Amino acid sequence: MAVTLYSGFVPVCVQLLTGLKTVLKKAEDHATTQKWDTAVVLNLRFYPDMFPLERQVRQVCNHALGAARVAGVGLPSLPDQDNSFAEIQSRIDKVIDCLKGLRPDQIDGKDDAKVTVTIGGQPQELSGQNYLYHFAILQVQFHATTAYDILRSTGVNIGKRDYLGPRPT
């Protein structure tokens, strides 16, 4: 089977988002067991100029919605910030539902469709293929990895299998 815009992006994002849900659930359980303030956990970061955990997850979700942008469909309504693990899980669920609601024919063949995104504060026009494969998927992976690493560094018992999520069958 040939790789298409849909098959190379949507299932990968769903898999990573599902893994992120597992990682975040284990983090919440760990924080509860340790009697940590979850607001503190959601604001953890490696360095002052980096996004905190909560924003890392929002970035994963925002970039995963790239498929919906290329498809030209409406994006789910999401808050500007999440203040609890339940709100983060809800955000991820809405993004997964949006992605699962897309059909291949809504994305495939839009390799050259123009998508305008803001990068570094400046609007840039990219082709659908360049946007999904050379920007959005890299952002999803970067921010998912950073969220995982923040949590792993605090002692949350998570591993690569949690991060990767279930492979499609």
LOVO-592107 format. One record per residue (C-alpha): residue in three letters; x, y, z; residue number from 0. Coordinates in steps of 0.05 Angstrom, whole numbers, plus 5000, padded with zeros to 4 digits. Example, Ala and Ser with C-alpha at 12.3 -4.5 7.8 and 13.67 -1.06 7.14 Angstrom:
BEGIN
[Ala; [5246; 4910; 5156]; 0]
[Ser; [5273; 4979; 5143]; 1]
REM end
This chain:
BEGIN
[Met; [5000; 5000; 5000]; 0]
[Ala; [5027; 5068; 4981]; 1]
[Val; [5035; 5121; 5035]; 2]
[Thr; [4985; 5177; 5027]; 3]
[Leu; [4977; 5243; 5063]; 4]
[Tyr; [4922; 5211; 5105]; 5]
[Ser; [4958; 5145; 5120]; 6]
[Gly; [5024; 5179; 5135]; 7]
[Phe; [4995; 5229; 5183]; 8]
[Val; [4927; 5213; 5215]; 9]
[Pro; [4941; 5143; 5242]; 10]
[Val; [5009; 5165; 5268]; 11]
[Cys; [4978; 5224; 5305]; 12]
[Val; [4923; 5181; 5334]; 13]
[Gln; [4975; 5131; 5358]; 14]
[Leu; [5018; 5185; 5391]; 15]
[Leu; [4957; 5219; 5422]; 16]
[Thr; [4934; 5153; 5451]; 17]
[Gly; [5003; 5141; 5480]; 18]
[Leu; [5003; 5211; 5508]; 19]
[Lys; [4937; 5197; 5543]; 20]
[Thr; [4968; 5136; 5576]; 21]
[Val; [5030; 5175; 5597]; 22]
[Leu; [4987; 5231; 5626]; 23]
[Lys; [4942; 5182; 5664]; 24]
[Lys; [5003; 5149; 5695]; 25]
[Ala; [5029; 5218; 5713]; 26]
[Glu; [4964; 5237; 5746]; 27]
[Asp; [4963; 5172; 5786]; 28]
[His; [5036; 5184; 5806]; 29]
[Ala; [5022; 5256; 5827]; 30]
[Thr; [4962; 5233; 5869]; 31]
[Thr; [5002; 5178; 5903]; 32]
[Gln; [5058; 5227; 5918]; 33]
[Lys; [5008; 5280; 5941]; 34]
[Trp; [5036; 5330; 5891]; 35]
[Asp; [4997; 5391; 5872]; 36]
[Thr; [4974; 5376; 5801]; 37]
[Ala; [4977; 5450; 5783]; 38]
[Val; [5051; 5447; 5797]; 39]
[Val; [5059; 5384; 5755]; 40]
[Leu; [5022; 5416; 5696]; 41]
[Asn; [5070; 5475; 5699]; 42]
[Leu; [5134; 5435; 5701]; 43]
[Arg; [5186; 5452; 5648]; 44]
[Phe; [5259; 5437; 5636]; 45]
[Tyr; [5282; 5509; 5627]; 46]
[Pro; [5250; 5577; 5637]; 47]
[Asp; [5244; 5591; 5563]; 48]
[Met; [5209; 5525; 5548]; 49]
[Phe; [5135; 5512; 5548]; 50]
[Pro; [5107; 5477; 5611]; 51]
[Leu; [5077; 5408; 5607]; 52]
[Glu; [5006; 5434; 5596]; 53]
[Arg; [5028; 5476; 5537]; 54]
[Gln; [5069; 5418; 5508]; 55]
[Val; [5005; 5377; 5506]; 56]
[Arg; [4966; 5435; 5475]; 57]
[Gln; [5019; 5440; 5421]; 58]
[Val; [5014; 5366; 5406]; 59]
[Cys; [4939; 5373; 5397]; 60]
[Asn; [4943; 5437; 5356]; 61]
[His; [4993; 5407; 5307]; 62]
[Ala; [4956; 5341; 5302]; 63]
[Leu; [4896; 5381; 5278]; 64]
[Gly; [4937; 5397; 5216]; 65]
[Ala; [4900; 5341; 5181]; 66]
[Ala; [4834; 5377; 5192]; 67]
[Arg; [4865; 5441; 5167]; 68]
[Val; [4887; 5408; 5102]; 69]
[Ala; [4818; 5375; 5096]; 70]
[Gly; [4786; 5443; 5104]; 71]
[Val; [4739; 5420; 5159]; 72]
[Gly; [4721; 5457; 5223]; 73]
[Leu; [4766; 5447; 5283]; 74]
[Pro; [4738; 5426; 5350]; 75]
[Ser; [4726; 5481; 5401]; 76]
[Leu; [4782; 5478; 5452]; 77]
[Pro; [4799; 5523; 5511]; 78]
[Asp; [4860; 5568; 5510]; 79]
[Gln; [4889; 5531; 5570]; 80]
[Asp; [4877; 5467; 5609]; 81]
[Asn; [4879; 5471; 5685]; 82]
[Ser; [4874; 5397; 5704]; 83]
[Phe; [4891; 5329; 5679]; 84]
[Ala; [4817; 5317; 5664]; 85]
[Glu; [4816; 5379; 5619]; 86]
[Ile; [4879; 5356; 5583]; 87]
[Gln; [4849; 5286; 5572]; 88]
[Ser; [4786; 5318; 5545]; 89]
[Arg; [4827; 5360; 5496]; 90]
[Ile; [4863; 5299; 5471]; 91]
[Asp; [4797; 5260; 5464]; 92]
[Lys; [4767; 5316; 5422]; 93]
[Val; [4828; 5318; 5376]; 94]
[Ile; [4827; 5242; 5369]; 95]
[Asp; [4753; 5244; 5353]; 96]
[Cys; [4765; 5298; 5301]; 97]
[Leu; [4821; 5258; 5268]; 98]
[Lys; [4781; 5193; 5269]; 99]
[Gly; [4723; 5231; 5237]; 100]
[Leu; [4766; 5248; 5177]; 101]
[Arg; [4762; 5206; 5114]; 102]
[Pro; [4823; 5193; 5070]; 103]
[Asp; [4788; 5226; 5011]; 104]
[Gln; [4785; 5291; 5050]; 105]
[Ile; [4861; 5295; 5053]; 106]
[Asp; [4890; 5251; 4999]; 107]
[Gly; [4904; 5289; 4935]; 108]
[Lys; [4913; 5355; 4972]; 109]
[Asp; [4989; 5351; 4968]; 110]
[Asp; [4992; 5418; 4933]; 111]
[Ala; [4934; 5452; 4969]; 112]
[Lys; [4956; 5515; 5003]; 113]
[Val; [4955; 5519; 5079]; 114]
[Thr; [4972; 5583; 5115]; 115]
[Val; [5001; 5575; 5184]; 116]
[Thr; [5036; 5622; 5232]; 117]
[Ile; [5108; 5601; 5244]; 118]
[Gly; [5152; 5645; 5287]; 119]
[Gly; [5097; 5697; 5290]; 120]
[Gln; [5095; 5703; 5214]; 121]
[Pro; [5041; 5674; 5168]; 122]
[Gln; [5071; 5625; 5118]; 123]
[Glu; [5038; 5589; 5061]; 124]
[Leu; [5057; 5516; 5053]; 125]
[Ser; [5033; 5460; 5009]; 126]
[Gly; [4990; 5407; 5044]; 127]
[Gln; [5046; 5356; 5037]; 128]
[Asn; [5100; 5402; 5063]; 129]
[Tyr; [5056; 5425; 5120]; 130]
[Leu; [5037; 5355; 5144]; 131]
[Tyr; [5103; 5319; 5131]; 132]
[His; [5155; 5372; 5143]; 133]
[Phe; [5123; 5415; 5197]; 134]
[Ala; [5062; 5388; 5233]; 135]
[Ile; [5084; 5315; 5245]; 136]
[Leu; [5152; 5339; 5269]; 137]
[Gln; [5118; 5387; 5318]; 138]
[Val; [5072; 5331; 5343]; 139]
[Gln; [5131; 5286; 5356]; 140]
[Phe; [5175; 5341; 5387]; 141]
[His; [5122; 5364; 5437]; 142]
[Ala; [5098; 5294; 5454]; 143]
[Thr; [5170; 5273; 5468]; 144]
[Thr; [5182; 5335; 5510]; 145]
[Ala; [5118; 5323; 5551]; 146]
[Tyr; [5140; 5250; 5561]; 147]
[Asp; [5211; 5272; 5582]; 148]
[Ile; [5185; 5324; 5632]; 149]
[Leu; [5143; 5270; 5666]; 150]
[Arg; [5197; 5217; 5663]; 151]
[Ser; [5246; 5264; 5695]; 152]
[Thr; [5200; 5270; 5756]; 153]
[Gly; [5201; 5195; 5767]; 154]
[Val; [5135; 5176; 5734]; 155]
[Asn; [5140; 5102; 5717]; 156]
[Ile; [5130; 5107; 5642]; 157]
[Gly; [5169; 5078; 5584]; 158]
[Lys; [5174; 5077; 5509]; 159]
[Arg; [5115; 5029; 5501]; 160]
[Asp; [5071; 5078; 5538]; 161]
[Tyr; [5095; 5136; 5494]; 162]
[Leu; [5086; 5098; 5429]; 163]
[Gly; [5014; 5077; 5443]; 164]
[Pro; [4981; 5019; 5408]; 165]
[Arg; [5003; 5005; 5337]; 166]
[Pro; [4947; 5003; 5286]; 167]
[Thr; [4927; 4933; 5264]; 168]
REM end
